[in-house]
Structures are given as structure tokens and as C-alpha cells.
């Protein structure tokens, strides 16, 4: 029986610095579609980098960035992207890094996932 669940990872908000989401438990799920939706850019930050990093010990530690699943780097005012993840392990979080941001300058974005159980 197929089942899906929508999870809000980071709520829509203006962010002016780097942020990590909370741990998302995926042990009971087979697949995830993770969406990054950027709706605005304020002034002069240069890039927004986001990546899914995995944890195999329920959020205590996260795999090295080399094993992360990156979104395409954002430089413009809007962007909509989706990562399809099929090797979920125990869970993950999303790490967002902004380069060139300073007080009052950043992006407005949100991240959500659709988790799927395929059997």
C-alpha cells in the first residue's frame, strides 16, 4: 500500500544567515522528494547553497559534506528545485549556507518534503 506524508522542513521566512533544519526521521519511508522554493532575494547576498545531509544514528551525527545531496546553487531572486532521494537511511536534515549576506540581506525561502512508502 502506497502512503505519502508532507513534512515542512523549514517554514517560509526571510533568512539572513546559514541555517540547519531539524532532523527528519525517514527510517519507515522508502523515498523522499525534497523541495527548495526561493521566493525573494533582498539586496546583495551572492549565493544560497543548500544540501541534504544524512544521519545514520537518528540525528546525532551527520555524514561528511562529500556525501551530501546538493541543490543547484541559487544566485537569482527566485528558484524552485526538487531532489528525489531513494537511499534515505535513518534520516536527514537540510543545511543552508548563504555567502555574502549581512544584516537585513538574504533570501526568503521554504523547504518541504514528500515522504513516500512504496509497499
C-alpha positions as CSV (number, residue, x, y, z in Angstrom):
1,X,0.0,0.0,0.0
2,X,1.4,3.4,-1.0
3,X,1.4,6.1,1.5
4,X,2.7,9.7,1.5
5,X,3.4,12.3,4.1
6,X,4.2,16.0,3.6
7,X,6.8,17.4,6.0
8,X,7.6,21.1,6.5
9,X,11.4,21.2,6.9
10,X,11.9,25.0,7.1
11,X,8.9,27.3,7.1
12,X,8.8,30.2,4.7
13,X,10.8,33.1,6.2
14,X,13.4,35.7,5.4
15,X,16.8,34.2,6.3
16,X,19.9,36.3,6.6
17,X,22.4,33.6,7.6
18,X,23.2,30.0,7.5
19,X,20.7,27.6,9.0
20,X,20.2,23.8,9.5
21,X,16.9,22.2,9.7
22,X,15.8,19.8,12.4
23,X,16.3,16.1,11.9
24,X,13.8,14.4,9.7
25,X,13.2,10.7,10.6
26,X,12.9,8.6,7.4
27,X,13.5,5.1,8.8
28,X,10.0,4.0,7.9
29,X,10.0,5.6,4.4
30,X,11.4,4.5,1.0
31,X,11.7,7.7,-0.9
32,X,11.6,11.5,-0.5
33,X,11.1,14.4,-2.8
34,X,12.6,17.5,-1.1
35,X,11.6,20.9,-2.5
36,X,13.6,24.1,-2.1
37,X,11.4,27.1,-3.1
38,X,13.1,30.6,-3.1
39,X,10.6,33.5,-3.4
40,X,12.7,36.6,-2.9
41,X,16.2,37.9,-2.6
42,X,17.0,41.0,-0.5
43,X,19.8,43.2,-1.7
44,X,23.3,41.8,-2.2
45,X,23.9,38.2,-1.0
46,X,25.7,36.4,-3.7
47,X,24.8,32.7,-3.3
48,X,22.5,30.3,-1.4
49,X,23.7,26.8,-1.1
50,X,21.5,24.0,0.3
51,X,22.1,20.3,0.7
52,X,20.6,17.2,2.3
53,X,23.0,15.6,4.7
54,X,22.3,12.1,6.0
55,X,22.4,10.7,9.6
56,X,22.6,7.0,10.3
57,X,22.3,7.4,14.1
58,X,19.0,9.2,14.3
59,X,20.4,12.8,14.2
60,X,23.4,12.5,16.5
61,X,25.9,13.0,13.7
62,X,25.7,13.7,10.0
63,X,27.7,12.4,7.1
64,X,30.5,14.4,5.6
65,X,29.5,17.0,3.1
66,X,31.1,14.9,0.3
67,X,28.1,12.5,0.7
68,X,25.5,15.3,0.7
69,X,22.8,15.7,-1.9
70,X,23.2,19.3,-3.1
71,X,20.6,21.5,-4.7
72,X,21.8,23.7,-7.5
73,X,23.4,26.9,-6.2
74,X,20.9,29.8,-6.1
75,X,22.0,33.2,-7.3
76,X,18.8,34.8,-8.5
77,X,15.7,36.1,-6.8
78,X,13.6,33.0,-7.4
79,X,14.2,29.3,-7.8
80,X,12.2,26.1,-7.4
81,X,14.1,22.8,-7.2
82,X,13.4,19.2,-6.2
83,X,15.7,16.4,-5.1
84,X,14.5,12.8,-5.4
85,X,16.1,10.7,-2.6
86,X,15.9,7.0,-2.6
87,X,18.7,5.9,-0.2
88,X,17.3,7.6,2.9
89,X,18.9,5.7,5.7
90,X,17.6,6.6,9.2
91,X,17.1,10.3,8.4
92,X,18.4,13.6,7.2
93,X,18.5,17.4,7.6
94,X,18.9,20.2,5.2
95,X,21.8,22.6,5.6
96,X,21.6,26.0,4.0
97,X,24.6,28.3,3.6
98,X,24.4,31.9,2.4
99,X,27.5,33.7,1.1
100,X,27.7,37.4,1.0
101,X,24.8,38.0,3.3
102,X,24.8,40.5,6.1
103,X,22.3,42.1,8.4
104,X,19.0,42.6,6.6
105,X,20.2,41.0,3.4
106,X,19.3,37.4,2.4
107,X,16.7,35.2,0.9
108,X,13.1,34.3,1.6
109,X,12.6,30.6,1.0
110,X,11.0,27.4,2.3
111,X,11.8,23.7,2.2
112,X,9.4,20.8,2.4
113,X,9.5,17.1,1.6
114,X,7.0,14.5,0.4
115,X,7.9,11.2,2.0
116,X,6.7,8.0,0.3
117,X,6.2,4.4,1.4
118,X,6.2,2.3,-1.7
119,X,5.0,-1.0,-0.4
